[in-house]
Amino acid sequence: MSEGAGLRVRETDADIVIIGGGASGLSLAHALATSEGAGSCSYGSGKLSVALVEAPEGPLRPAERTWCFWEEAAGEFDDAVTASWGRLRVHGPDGHVSGGGLGRLRYKMIRSAGFEQLVHARLADLEHVRLLRATAHEVRATADAAEVRCTTADGRAAHVRGRIVYDSRPLPSLPPARTTLLQHFRGWFVRTRRPAFDPEVADLMDFRVPQPPHGLAFGYVLPLGPRDALVEYTRFSRAPLSRESYDRALRHYTTDVLRLGALEIRDAEQGVIPMTDARFPRHAGAGVFRIGAAGGATRPATGYTFSASRRQTGGIAAALRAGRSGAVPAPWSRRAMAMDAVMLRALDTGRVDGPRFFSTLFRRTPPEQLLRFLDGRTGLFEDLRIGFAVPMWPMLRTALELPFLPRRPAGASRTAIAQAPVTGASPP
């Protein structure tokens, strides 16, 4: 993979241009450029030439982030996995613990820096892949290509043209929606003085924290060893908190709920994820497509994005290998999106009690089946069985009213918050 300060503009600089070096951009580059993803396409033969545009080091480059997902045992990116777990737990507000083993699945954590390092290493010796360290500002469609206009770290203009452009940058505003909640959180990477964690068990939701008047709150614990873990405080609500409020909640959770005793805060991360039933258009113009969160890969009910981004980008690569259009496939089924829209509305209106809803769902559904459901990999019969585990009448009332609700634009402040990327932060 060649790297340079700029790319000389030719009639076509690459078959494919990818904007953004996050989970979706790197997944697509990997799928297109490696032996599994390279091949013939509708406008040529041989290996696709790929130009990957990544932001240079500086304030516009996202800080390190954490992505979690689940899959069967071994995976193609296991070399970048920080930790994985074979059991999940959910703590109800009354202290009742549900969950269990994941069968063939593993719940995995990847840090963005490790994922980037792994993908870059795999692409390093491929001549048909080029890396441009620059900030993309504009994408313009031309007669036979799309042109990405960028600025390099030293302030020079750089243009790169591609027959197809895949853009993973956050949208400037959220599309209109009937419901928009925010999943916002802050987490500490902690080390305790004594062993305090089971490295094989992750606490997915711990509702033994004070609940807000609107939405819900929970703790989230991912052990990295007997004395090390990522401990997060998360809320689903309409607006984020101040850093001080998150830290107070985390101190309460680690001290009064988990009773970890003396600990060292080694690092921290903070972020906001939109949970919305908005429709994300994946086609952005002639030869220009959106991928990842900008292309609707975030599951509205959970905020998980990594697996859907990989599924979406794998579909793009498979279509191009088969000589078909490079259009971006829908990351979630219509049935999954409809169910999520009902759940979001029921939570936002307060018709269902969030902690009780999720605790009951995990209590009545085996963890492996529930994870497959959250990943959109269950059939209609399984979805109906899971549906009977939740409050029927509030959900039915919400489902009946949804078709009559207008989709409204998100407010300016909410849009800015919802599109904020997950960021790293210094420990308090």
N, C-alpha and C positions, 0 to 999 in steps of 0.2 A: 504494500500500500504506500504509494508515494504521497509526500506531504510537501506543501510549499506555501509561501505567503500569498500567492494569487494564482489564478488560472487564466491563461491566454484565451481570449474569446475566439472561437472558431465557429463554423456553421453549426456544428453540434459538438459540445464538449463531452457529453456522456449520453448513454441511452437513458439512464435513470439518475435523477438528482434527489437526494434525501436531505431535508432540512431538519437538523436537530440530532444530537447525540445522546438522547435519553433512552429509555427502555424500548420505545417503539421504533425510533430511528435506527438504533444499533441492531435490534432484532431483524428489521427489514434488510439492512446492509448485510448481515450475516446470512440470512436466507437467500438473498439474491447472489451473493458473491462466492459462497463456498461451493464445494462440489455438489452438495445436495440441492442448492438453489440455483446454480447457474445453468443455462441451457438456451434453447432457441426460443424466440418470441415471434409475434406476428409481423414485426417489421424487419426481421433479420435473422441471422443464425449465429451460432457460436456463443461465447460467454458475453453476458451483458456487461457493458462498462458502467461503473457506478461512481458517482461523485457524492461524498458525504460532507455536508457543511455543518461544522460544529463551532459553537461559540468559543473564542479564545479565553484564556485565563483572564479573570477580571470580574467586575461587579455584575455583568450580564450572564455569567456562567453559573448555573445552579449549583448550590452547595451539595454535599453528599447526601443522598437519600436512601431510605430503606424500602425495599419492595418485598412483599410476602405473597406466596402462592402455594398451590399444592399440586402434586402429580404423583404418579406411580414410581416408587423407588428411584431408579436411575434416570437422569435427565441430561440433555445436551449441554446445560450450563452448570452442572454440578461442581465443576472446578472453581466456580465463583460463589458457591453457596457458603454463607457464613455459619449457619447452623440449621438443623432440621429436627422435627419432633414427630413422634409416632402416636402421641395422645394429646387430646385437647380437653380443656375443662371450661365450664361456665359456672360462675358463682351467682346464684340468685340473690335478690336483695334480702331474703330471709336467711342467707347462708347456705341454702341447699346447693350441693354440687352435682352437676350432671356432666355428661360427656363420656369419653372413653377412647378406645383404640381406633385408629383410622384404617385398619385393614391393610390393603396394599398401598395406601396413600401415605405421603409424607408432607407435612406442612413445612415450607422452606422459607428462609430469609436470604435475600441477596442485597448487598450494599452496592450502590451505583458505581462507586469507584472500582470495585472489584469486577463488576460486570463490564465496565468500559475497558479495563485492562485486558480481560480475557478476550473480548471480541476484537479489540485492536490487534492483539497478538495473533489471532487466527487470520486476520486479514492482511497482516504486515507484508507478506511475501507475494501478494496477488497483484500482478501488474494492471489488471483491469479495474482496480479499486483505487480511488484518489481521495485524499483527505484535505479539506480546505478549512483552516482555522480562521473563521470570519463570522461576523454577525449579519444574518440575513435581514434585510429591511423590506424588500418588495419582490413580488413574483408577478411577472408580466407575460401574458400569452402572446405569442407571435404566430405567424402563418403556419410554421411547421415545427415549432418547439415552444418551450416556456423558458423564460430567462429569470434567473435569481440574481438580484442585485445585493451586493454585500459590502461590508467594510472590514478590513483586516485590523489586527491589533495595533498596527502602526499607522492607522488612519487612511490607508490606500483603498481605493475603490476596486472591487473585483466582481466580475460577472461570470456566471456559469450557466450554460444552457443545456437543457435536456429534453428529450422527446416526451418524457413523463417526469413530473415533479411530485414527490410525496412530502407533505409539510406536516411536521409534528408540533409546531409552535402553538402555545395557548391561543385561543381565540380572543380577539379584543373585547368581546362581550358574549355573555351566554345567550343562546337562543331563547325565544319565548317559551314559557312553561306554565303548567297549572300549579306545580309545587316545586319549590326549590329550598332545600335545607343544606346546611353546611356540616360536613364532618371535619371538625377542627381538633387539634391535639398538640400536646407537647410531651416529649419523652426524655427520660434520663438514661444514659448508659451507666449503670452503677456497679460498684464492687463492694461487697459486704466483708466484714471482718471474720465472720463465721459462715459455714455452708448454710445457704438459705433457699436454694432452688433445686428442683429436680430437672436435670438436663434433658429428660425425655418427655416432659409435660409442659405444654404452653397453655397459659390462661388466656383464652380468646376474649372473654367478656367477664368482668368482675363488677357486679352491680352493688357491691357493698360500699358504695361511696354516696355522699349526699346527692339527691336528684334535683335538677333545676325545675323551676315552675313550668318550663316549656321544653319539650324534647326529652333527651335522656343523657346520662353520663355513665361511664364505666372505666375500669382499669384494664390494662392489657400488659401481660408479662411474657416476654420471650427469653427464657434462660439461655445463656451462652456458656454456662459452666456452673458448678455448685455455688460459686460466689459471685458470678457475673450475670447480668441480665439487662435487657432493654425493658424499662418500666414506663408505660405511657398512661396519661390521663386523656380521655377522649370524650367529646360531646357531639351529639347531633342536635343542632339548633339553628336559628336564623342568623346568628352573628357570633363571631369569635370573641375570645376573652383577651385581656391584657396578659403580658408575660408574667406579671406578678401574680395574677389570679391562677394561672396554670401552675406556677411553682408552689403556691399555697396548697392547691389541690394535690399535687404530687407529694408534698411533705406529709400531708394528712394520710394519703394512701400508703406511702412507704413506712410511715411511723406507726399509725394507729390501726390500719387494716392489715397490712402484711407483716408488721412488727419485725422489720429487718434489722433494727438496731443501728449501730454506727455504720455508716457507709460513705464511700467516696463517689462523687459524681464525676465521671471521667469524660463525658461528652453529652451533648443534648441535640435534639432535633425538634422541629416544630413545623406544622403545615396545615393547610386547609384544602379540602377536597369537595367539589360540588356534588350534591346528591339531588338530581333533578330529573323530571320526566320530559325535559326538553328533547326535541329531535335535532340531532347533530348532522347537518349535511356533510357528506363525505366528498362530494364533487364540488370543487371550488373554481371551476373554469376549464377551458380547453386544455387538456393534458395535465391538470393540477388536481391533486387529491389530498385530503386530510386523513391522518392516521393517528392512532393512539387516543389519548383523552380528547383531543380536538376532533377526532373522528368517531366519538361515541363509545370508546372502549371501556370507560369506567362504568361499572355496574351501579345503577342508581341506588339500589338498596344497601349496598355494602361499601362502595368506594374502591373495591379491588379492580385493578387495571392490568397488571403484568401479564396474566395468562391470556386475557382477551386480546391484548396487543400482539402477543406471539401468534395466537390463532389467526388474527386479522392479517398480519404480515406474512404468515405462512400461506394463507390463501392467495395473497397477491403473487407470491413467488410461484406457487403451483399453476396459477392461471397463465403467467408469462411463459413458464416452461412449456405449457401446452399450446402456446401460440395464440392465446386468447387475450382479450382486453386486460389492461392493468387496473381496472376498476377495483375499488376497495370493498370487500364483502362486509356485510353487517356483522358486528361482533356478537350481537345477542339476538335471540329469536323474538318475534313479536309477542309470543306468549310470556316470555320472561320480562319484557319491557312492560307489558300490561299488568302483570302481577306486582312489579316494583312500583308502578304508578299508584296502584291501590294502597300498597303498604306505606309509601311516603305520605300520601294524603291522610291516611288514618292516623299516622304518627303526628303530623303537623296539626291536625284538628283536635288532637287529644282524645279521639274516640277509642284508641287502644293505649294501654299503659305499656310504654316501651320496655322497661325491665322485665315486666311479667310476660310480655309478648315473646321476647327472645329467650327468656329462661324456659318458658313452656315449650317453645319450638325445639330447643336442644334436649329437653327432658323427654320428649315424645318421639324424637327422630334419631336414629343411629348417626353418629358423627360422619361416617364415611358417606352415607346417603345424603346427608345435609350438605356436605361440601360439594358433592356432585351436582346437587340442586343449585347451589350458589354459583357454580361454574357453568350453568346452563346445559348440563349433560344428562338430565333426567327426562324420561318420557312423560306423556300426559297422565298416565295412571299413577306414576310416582308423584307427580306434581299435585294431583288431586288428594293423595294420601297425606302429603305434607300440609296441604291446605286445610284439611280437617283438624290439624293440630293447633290452629290459631283461632281466635275469636271469630265466629261465623257472622253474627249479625252486624257488628261494626264494619267488617270487611265487605259484606254484601251491600250494605247501605252506601259505602264509599264507592264501590264498583258501579252501582246504579247511577250515581250522580256525576261521575267523571266525564261521560260523554257530553254533558251539558255545560261544563266549566270552560271558560275561555282561557287560552294561553296568553299570558301577559309577559311583556319584556321585564327582565330583571332590573331592579334599581341600579343606578350607577355605582353606589357604594358597595352593594352586594356583589355586583359583577366583578369589581376590582378585587374584592376579597376572595370570591370563589375561584378566580383564575390565578391566584397567587400560588406559586410552586411550593412544594415541600422544601424547607430550607434547614440547613444545619445551624446550630447556634452554640455559642460558648457556654460552658456550664455556669450556673449562677454562683 
